[in-house]
Amino acid sequence: IQGIETAWDRLINVHTDFKPDEGVLLLILNASARHGHPQLATAALAQLARLGIPGAEHHYAPVLEALCARGSLPDALQILDTMRASGGIEPTLATARPLVESMVRPGDIKWVDAGFDALEALQVRGERIDVAAFNAVLKAAEEYGDLKRAVVIYRQAAAFDVVPNVETFNTLLAACVRCNARDQAQLILADMDALLGGGGGGGGGSGATARDADTYAHLIDLHTHPASGDMEPAFYWLEEMKSRRLRPALATYEGIARACWSRGDERFRLVLEEMQAGGYRPSRAFLEGLKRGSERGERERTTTARSSRVRGKETKKA
């Protein structure tokens, strides 16, 4: 990276007539991201603007990665607002993934607190906080499995002048799934419907709603959890999801089928038939899991049968 910096200084600051093209600048941006050099990445981004090349997500992403690698959380969070304001780009949690990883990779929840502190620092500086930046801190709390912390962060959205979006609520629902918190999920869903648009009754398909495929997947996962006894809500949400022409993911169907199988629910075969009719191909992990379950069940039945025979013989002797 030092060689790149030296060449950059000579070609841009000394030989000012040199005009690197977009391909060269992308190489420099990517190298800056890998080595955590945000200053070089920012300079390359500025050069793109001088060439009249509109900033795109793949131009800003290396700057974000470089800032995260350097540990500059406030600046990394702020770049998401720059993307929206200057580049006309709508950042998402996928865009902000380097931010989430910078808080999760160390394996210490204090990095989520550092992310929250960085949001507060932006607010003190008078900077706008993009909802994607807010969601990144929320997502980090979710990946640590800290539902309480995630809810506390969410409750501060108004203080940061952030309007929660679908990703905000889906992240909170994902945290509820991790913690098997069905009651909390209902409160979050009510907040989502009140702020973004309510869902209609299951199977009706009517009424505006912001719920997307991920929303329904989380709601279904809450009721296919091993600790959840009642499967009916899972089928309820599945039907509502389909009524809104949202295609369930393969993992959603496999989760329902696996839950039915483990509970001895006869609807297991109906779910498999629906998967087949929809053109889904079960994953290898799913099929191997069913095979292991069958083998385990057969061993348990064999053991039970042997115990019964032994008890029968002992009874006859007595």
Salt bridges, closest charged atoms under 4 A:
GLU5 OE2 - HIS37 ND1 2.96
GLU22 OE2 - HIS58 NE2 3.98
GLU22 OE2 - HIS59 NE2 2.85
ASP75 OD1 - ARG125 NH2 3.58
ASP81 OD2 - ARG128 NH2 3.36
GLU101 OE2 - ARG97 NE 3.43
GLU101 OE1 - ARG105 NH2 3.38
ASP113 OD1 - ARG149 NE 2.90
GLU127 OE2 - ARG125 NH2 3.91
ASP130 OD1 - ARG84 NE 2.39
GLU142 OE1 - LYS139 NZ 2.71
GLU142 OE2 - ARG178 NE 2.39
GLU143 OE2 - ARG97 NH1 2.66
GLU143 OE2 - LYS139 NZ 3.98
ASP146 OD2 - ARG149 NH1 2.53
ASP191 OD2 - ARG155 NH1 3.02
ASP193 OD2 - ARG211 NH2 2.48
GLU232 OE2 - ARG267 NH1 2.88
GLU239 OE2 - LYS242 NZ 3.04
GLU240 OE2 - ARG211 NH1 2.73
GLU240 OE2 - ARG244 NE 3.81
ASP265 OD2 - ARG267 NH2 2.79
GLU274 OE2 - LYS242 NZ 2.67
GLU298 OE1 - ARG301 NH2 2.93
